[in-house]
Amino acid sequence: MYSHASESLIKQAREIQVSELQKFYSRLMKMLQGKELGHDTVDSLQRLHLILSATKYTRTLPLELQKRFVALLSSPAEQHQVLSAAVLRETLPLTGQELNYNHQLNSHAAGLLLSQVGRTEIERLSLLLHYCETCIYKTHHIILQLSKKLVDWLRYASVMQGVGTSSGGFFTGPRSRQPVPIAELDGSVSGDFFTVLCVGQGFTEDQWMNVYSFSMLRHWLLTYHSSCSTTVDADDRSEVDGSVVSMVSATSSSSRLLPPKERLREKAFQYCQRLIEQSDRKAHKKTDTELQKACLVEAVCILDCVCVEDASLVYRTFPCIKALFGRLSSELSYARVLLPIAQFYLNHGEIAAVDCENVWKVVFGRFPTELFNDPFLAHELLRFLRLNLESIELRVPQYTRYFPNLLKFLAWDSPAMVDDFVDLLPSMVTTGTAVELLHTLLDLPCLSATLVLQHRSTCLPISEPVGRSFVSLDAFRNPSFRGLFLFLLRTEAGSGDTMDRLSTLHELLVEAADWPRVTQCARTVPVLLHVFFNTIVTIADEKLLAHLILVMLERSSLLLNIPAYIKEIHRVFSCHLLRLCKLHPSLVVNQSHELLEFAGSTANVYSKEELYTHVVWVLGEYLSVSCDSRCSVSLITSCFEALEAVLFEITSSAPPTGKVCPAPKVINTLMSALAKLASRSHDLIPRVSLFLSKLRTVTRSGSVAWCSDEEDLVAIVTRGEELWSLLKAPGVAQSVLTPPPHVIAPQWHRDTNVALPLQLRALTSLTHSQ
Amino acid sequence: MVRCFLIHTVCPVSALSAGESRVLYSRVFGPDDGVLSERHRELSPEERRLLQKEKVAAVARQVRSAVSLSREASGRLIVETMPGEENLALQDADCGVVRLRAGDPFSEETSALWLGVQSLGFTLVCEPHENLLLAEGTLRNLTRHCLEHLHMLGQGSEVLLKSNRIDVLLSRLLPHGQLLFLNHRFAQSLEKEVAAYMAK
């Protein structure tokens, strides 16, 4: 499709030399002198357009040439209009003098005018409707005039078919034919006024205007009928007695007495009701069926608009909307029509005291389940949520329970949906469902894999032998694993935080780890976790935060085996573990049992290095009486012993096969943690000192099995020495290693002044005798 | 209202870096975004044009990225179709919609509907409150016409050298960026006009 030829054409156009271009301009000037423009000229004009548009930098045409193009805009031949407009669009606009249109404007010239000069909305719309009239004067009467015109075109267009446009050849009937009435899309004769869903052999001018008017009606109503456009009301009122207005707005009969705005509203209402009725007919052509759907969407939106403007219309509108909902709620192919209906219910349901329960069951409960792979529905549904979030949180409190279902959109098409979920996720975080939500987020790649399997399952018949080994597909169809997948595919929260056999699930889905959809989904989870944690800290109490820490520890080894994914999740966990403990230091004492269990396991050093480091750090930092009075000496001692054991183990032997040496950061953190704990319980100091001196001895003899890099080893040893010398002065050690709050509070403008390494270095140089 | 319509590459182009897209046709509708937003009032017309071109390029890049991710996820192979098989090409096309946040690149939030036909993407950027069902149908229709009238399934460069045909198509089916509710009869009537123009 896109060929080398095209690419080189663009290159040529961009790199054309100035001299060559000037020659081209002169040639063009000569060509345009003549009355008639031949094919050569047209081709040259096209090439000029390419030259001008191929680069983002503007090329200025010679003034004479530009003026010639302006003149060409009014040529009777459409091709000339199109080409000259196209060329002028790509150059700098002329000043108002040159673009003085007092004569007839064709569509292309009008388009040019609209794009280059900042015309107001009203002029834009008037130009659209009046190709042939000059309405380029700024007065508010134009709104009234156009309102009246719109009413005429919408409601009173001809109900007879126009003459067929190019009905030459086969179908030339006798000229004096009887006028034929318009027809509906199912072929029956139309019994009411003309709308966009009416057909005929040909169309009259006002029928065309009917189409154009309806097409821009919603935009018109939104722009000119919103509460801020009150300037025209004075003129409206002068047309009708004020008392009459309020009385007649509730009825439809005496609409002729209404001021233009209200009249348009009334006609719009009638038009939309007619469209809704017409959409129930079975159209002969597929494109017309699609148009019917689009008309339904538009009609409901317009009805919503007019009801927002005039609440009294709600009572007349609701029966129609309700009936439409009843008709369409079970049709998945009409799902996108149900969204504006849901909007209507949301906006006006309360006024009409209508029960909206069923609407939300369909929108939140059914659509994500059945239509998660429809990109347009997903986009519109999520946008509906975003734009109405406040209202939904107020009126549809059950919304927060549907996150397992809504997340299906994300699991299927993460790149397109992640943006919306970053905005929506905070609203889904509640204290009641936080733990379940965290588990659900961590299992999004599994959900993604499951949706893929579900999709494949429906596409591939069961009996067909599958080429590649689809262990996961078999598992999906296997009744004994049904429960696992059903849990993932649940629609509502509340039936349990997570499943028991998570590890089984991960094993079954191991081949999904390199499915593109799954890896794309996995890449978005860290982002969502950040959003989750940022939100949860604002609403959770300590008990819930403690629970979340436990979930983090537990899930750190229970994730779908995608290496990059696991690493990222650990990084996110580390970050937020730190944050939570900093906010609520007593969490560490509270959860000391589980944290110690985690920190005491040497295997964690090798498989979850980052998270391990942070767990050790928080233990060292916050396991103290000053953070929580329940912190006993025995607790500190048992923590010390657990960490000491791990440190011994990892510094006495090479890492197990397949694992890399622990990073210096882990060892340094362990040493620092031990030092901190020892500074709080001085009996432990000799044990630390012993270890540190042993460390020095061992490393003096050269390389060690547990550290591959010499520089790393030096860093470790240096830190060890600093801690050793610090612990020689126990009283000072505690306040240096764990400064009291008033010290670390930002009284200094630069943190580096109180950085621990700097302090240690200073003290070392002071206390070292040599 | 539709903000813009573009035709751009969604395949790798040798002269460009990996994520870039070559814009083959672009048409921006309505008052210039630059005129409306406060920040850009002081820009000269030249700078405004540059800004507009860059915004269009930004849209093309984002759609290109969306298309390649979507194709990667679905795992479908791109099948080259021959001229004459426009309907098949359209049926096989992948489609989607990208949310363009406010400020990126237009001052308010917009939705970019896209159709990926082999190596090219056809994108329609719609304002909020636009009827996306109608927009989708219009985009498909526009794409079909472009494929047919500009022989885009072949190796020619008519999309570059006969862009006035697209201009005329847009002037009928999307006048000044206005989406139209056209039933098959109205559409036929307009398409006859377009065909008559193309025949010249």
Chai-1 contact restraints between the chains, C-beta under 6 A:
chainA,res_idxA,chainB,res_idxB,connection_type,confidence,min_distance_angstrom,max_distance_angstrom,comment,restraint_id
A,M1,B,Q118,contact,1.0,0.0,6.0,A-B,restraint_1
A,M1,B,S119,contact,1.0,0.0,6.0,A-B,restraint_2
A,M1,B,L120,contact,1.0,0.0,6.0,A-B,restraint_3
A,M1,B,M152,contact,1.0,0.0,6.0,A-B,restraint_4
A,Y2,B,T9,contact,1.0,0.0,6.0,A-B,restraint_5
A,Y2,B,S119,contact,1.0,0.0,6.0,A-B,restraint_6
A,Y2,B,L120,contact,1.0,0.0,6.0,A-B,restraint_7
A,S3,B,Q155,contact,1.0,0.0,6.0,A-B,restraint_8
A,A5,B,S157,contact,1.0,0.0,6.0,A-B,restraint_9
A,S6,B,S157,contact,1.0,0.0,6.0,A-B,restraint_10
A,S6,B,L160,contact,1.0,0.0,6.0,A-B,restraint_11
A,L9,B,S157,contact,1.0,0.0,6.0,A-B,restraint_12
A,L9,B,L160,contact,1.0,0.0,6.0,A-B,restraint_13
A,Q46,B,L161,contact,1.0,0.0,6.0,A-B,restraint_14
A,L50,B,L160,contact,1.0,0.0,6.0,A-B,restraint_15
A,K56,B,L50,contact,1.0,0.0,6.0,A-B,restraint_16
A,K56,B,K53,contact,1.0,0.0,6.0,A-B,restraint_17
A,T58,B,E46,contact,1.0,0.0,6.0,A-B,restraint_18
A,T58,B,R49,contact,1.0,0.0,6.0,A-B,restraint_19
A,V82,B,N164,contact,1.0,0.0,6.0,A-B,restraint_20
A,V82,B,D167,contact,1.0,0.0,6.0,A-B,restraint_21
A,V82,B,V168,contact,1.0,0.0,6.0,A-B,restraint_22
A,L83,B,N164,contact,1.0,0.0,6.0,A-B,restraint_23
A,A86,B,D167,contact,1.0,0.0,6.0,A-B,restraint_24
A,L92,B,P45,contact,1.0,0.0,6.0,A-B,restraint_25
A,P93,B,P45,contact,1.0,0.0,6.0,A-B,restraint_26
A,S107,B,S171,contact,1.0,0.0,6.0,A-B,restraint_27
A,G111,B,H176,contact,1.0,0.0,6.0,A-B,restraint_28
A,G118,B,P31,contact,1.0,0.0,6.0,A-B,restraint_29
A,G118,B,V35,contact,1.0,0.0,6.0,A-B,restraint_30
A,L128,B,H176,contact,1.0,0.0,6.0,A-B,restraint_31
A,T165,B,S189,contact,1.0,0.0,6.0,A-B,restraint_32
A,S166,B,K192,contact,1.0,0.0,6.0,A-B,restraint_33
A,V196,B,F181,contact,1.0,0.0,6.0,A-B,restraint_34
A,V199,B,N183,contact,1.0,0.0,6.0,A-B,restraint_35
A,V199,B,R185,contact,1.0,0.0,6.0,A-B,restraint_36
A,F214,B,F181,contact,1.0,0.0,6.0,A-B,restraint_37
A,S215,B,Q178,contact,1.0,0.0,6.0,A-B,restraint_38
A,S215,B,L180,contact,1.0,0.0,6.0,A-B,restraint_39
A,S215,B,F181,contact,1.0,0.0,6.0,A-B,restraint_40
A,M216,B,Q178,contact,1.0,0.0,6.0,A-B,restraint_41
A,K285,B,H184,contact,1.0,0.0,6.0,A-B,restraint_42
A,T287,B,H184,contact,1.0,0.0,6.0,A-B,restraint_43
A,D288,B,N183,contact,1.0,0.0,6.0,A-B,restraint_44
A,D288,B,H184,contact,1.0,0.0,6.0,A-B,restraint_45
A,E290,B,G137,contact,1.0,0.0,6.0,A-B,restraint_46
A,L291,B,N183,contact,1.0,0.0,6.0,A-B,restraint_47
A,K293,B,L133,contact,1.0,0.0,6.0,A-B,restraint_48
A,A294,B,N131,contact,1.0,0.0,6.0,A-B,restraint_49
A,A294,B,L133,contact,1.0,0.0,6.0,A-B,restraint_50
A,A294,B,L134,contact,1.0,0.0,6.0,A-B,restraint_51
A,V297,B,N131,contact,1.0,0.0,6.0,A-B,restraint_52
A,V297,B,L133,contact,1.0,0.0,6.0,A-B,restraint_53
A,E298,B,N131,contact,1.0,0.0,6.0,A-B,restraint_54
A,R336,B,L133,contact,1.0,0.0,6.0,A-B,restraint_55
A,P375,B,G96,contact,1.0,0.0,6.0,A-B,restraint_56
A,P375,B,V97,contact,1.0,0.0,6.0,A-B,restraint_57
A,F376,B,V97,contact,1.0,0.0,6.0,A-B,restraint_58
A,H379,B,V97,contact,1.0,0.0,6.0,A-B,restraint_59
A,P415,B,L69,contact,1.0,0.0,6.0,A-B,restraint_60
A,D419,B,R99,contact,1.0,0.0,6.0,A-B,restraint_61
A,P516,B,E72,contact,1.0,0.0,6.0,A-B,restraint_62
A,P516,B,A73,contact,1.0,0.0,6.0,A-B,restraint_63
A,R517,B,A73,contact,1.0,0.0,6.0,A-B,restraint_64
A,Q520,B,A73,contact,1.0,0.0,6.0,A-B,restraint_65
